Amino acid sequence: MNIRNIAIIAHVDHGKTTLVDKILHQTNVFRSNQETGDLIMDSNDLERERGITIFSKNASVEYKGVKINVIDTPGHADFGGEVERVLKMADGVILLVDAFEGPMPQTRFVLQKALQLNLKPIVVINKVDKPNCRPDEVHDSVFELFFNLDATEEQLNFPTFYGSGKNGWFNESLTQCEDITPLLDGILKYVPEPKISEGTLQLQITSLDYSSFLGRIAVGKVTRGSIKENQPISLVQADGVKKTRVRELYIFEALGKKRVTEVVAGDICAVVGIEDFNIGDTIADFENPEALPVISVDEPTMNMQFGINNSPFFGKDGKFVTSRHLRDRLMKETEKNLALRVQDTDSADSFMVYGRGILHLGVLIETMRREGYELTVGQPKVIVKTIDGKKNEPYETLVVDVPQEFASKVIDLVTRRKGEMLIMETKGEMQHLEFEIPSRGLIGLRTQMLTATAGEAVMAHRFNDYKPWKGPIPGRNNGVLIAKEAGTTTGYSLDKLQDRGFFFVDPGEEVYKGMIIGENNKPGDLVVNPNEGKKLTNMRASGTDGATNIAPKTLMTLEECMEYIQHDECIEVTPNHIRMRKTILDEEERKRFQKTMKTEEVGG
């Protein structure tokens, strides 16, 4: 059977998942009366809420007698680890570019990986129905990008399609047509069939699936030979070879899997029954195993301390609260989340978790919280390396598109955080700015940037390289308001404290000693009592009750909290609440600890 394997790559929000929807509808995967909804591939709750793809997924469609395996990949830099290895399964890529924004930093990152793997690119310029779009200019800038990434002559000669995924058409020119058949014909025409070399079985495991019935399932492309049900095989790992047997075999069909007895070279399949495998291992011939080169995954750039919830409210919300629960869950996550590392610390109750960025770690915490875990997480820190005896830190390329009147504010914000401007261009009414900035400077930048630009800034960043340490970067300017003792907040006392700052709690909420309940208007922390009741007397009071004029509390998302806290604070995450608190809850102990830290600094 004829097979084409194609991966879809693009920057966030350029329309990958919508394009996959259209391909599924065009090839009649669904019955005519079936309700399907949109963004079919984003099946995880978190993906639907945030409108982003987090895990790469496979689907397969049949068109004109050819089987097309479609791989939908994430666009965020934090999930780069997913994209890299998935490209190993593809023979061609569809590079999707927005007709207004043009190629963005993330496009560059994924495209570079695809070109190095010698994949055949097809460029699709999407959203040509948007006002102010400039498809021709974008086509030129895509060509320039290919050229800068050292594409070969053949790769530079890429076919281009234009269209609008939302309106459901793609064509080789800008004229609107009925549907997306020209693009599907293009896939058959330009994407090569899988290369098949002679010899015994070889299949590299490039991604994972998990089923509560079958356990861990290995997914990969058969590059050589064929694999059969019940066949004895060798699993070639970095540290040796294990003999084992294939229990069941599945191929991808439409959005599901179909059980088969044999899969031949070139097709993507899922293998059940192999224990303890890792991504990058090779399934090879039982007698003469030959391994494929191992996949390298990008190093993590950020770490956070995860610990058990040790606040006075522990165990009120969650089902899993012990350090054993936490450890098992984190270890299970490292099995399928490749860019994640977990290390034990000196204390049995906390673990160091290393990841690719705030979003990557935030998605993990959010998933665990929904599963019923309670935990505390510390401030995210970048990973520092010593190179040639000097302290080095990760740097990122930051790209900001913003209306012209806000450009100066953005430049000011980034330079204060030790960023250097590289490029400034005008695109229509927008300013396009590119900076090089230490990863530390990005923590907490998004919230400030959106406030300063009235929510108009579009920012994207990706890891660049390790370079020498840039010196101290200013954190948040204001201190916080801390609850003096446990109790329930009252409208009366919150009203009296309103001129001190703004609050993260409403009247009637439970608080505990050392919990952060608001932001101070000035630098420095302030311990306040939000639980004081109104003293009742016999006299009639002529004044009104001030509790009716309290400003509503400021709501913070998990990522905002992660960017907000400082080194002596942490976040308590439970299934129903996200609270910020001081790591040391008692005020006197905190002061003692700060004194010892200061004397150490002076002595050190």
Helices and strands as residue ranges (DSSP letters): E 3-10, H 16-26, H 45-50, E 57-63, E 66-72, G 77-79, H 80-86, G 87-89, E 92-98, H 105-116, E 120-126, H 135-148, H 153-156, E 160-164, E 169-171, H 181-190, E 202-211, E 215-224, E 226-228, E 232-237, E 240-245, E 248-253, E 256-260, E 262-264, E 268-272, E 282-284, E 302-308, H 323-336, E 341-344, E 350-355, H 358-370, E 375-377, E 381-382, E 385-387, E 390-403, G 404-406, H 407-416, E 420-427, E 430-438, H 439-442, H 445-452, E 458-468, E 480-483, E 487-488, H 491-497, G 498-500, E 501-503, E 510-511, E 516-520, E 526-528, G 546-549, H 558-564, E 569-573, E 578-582, H 587-603
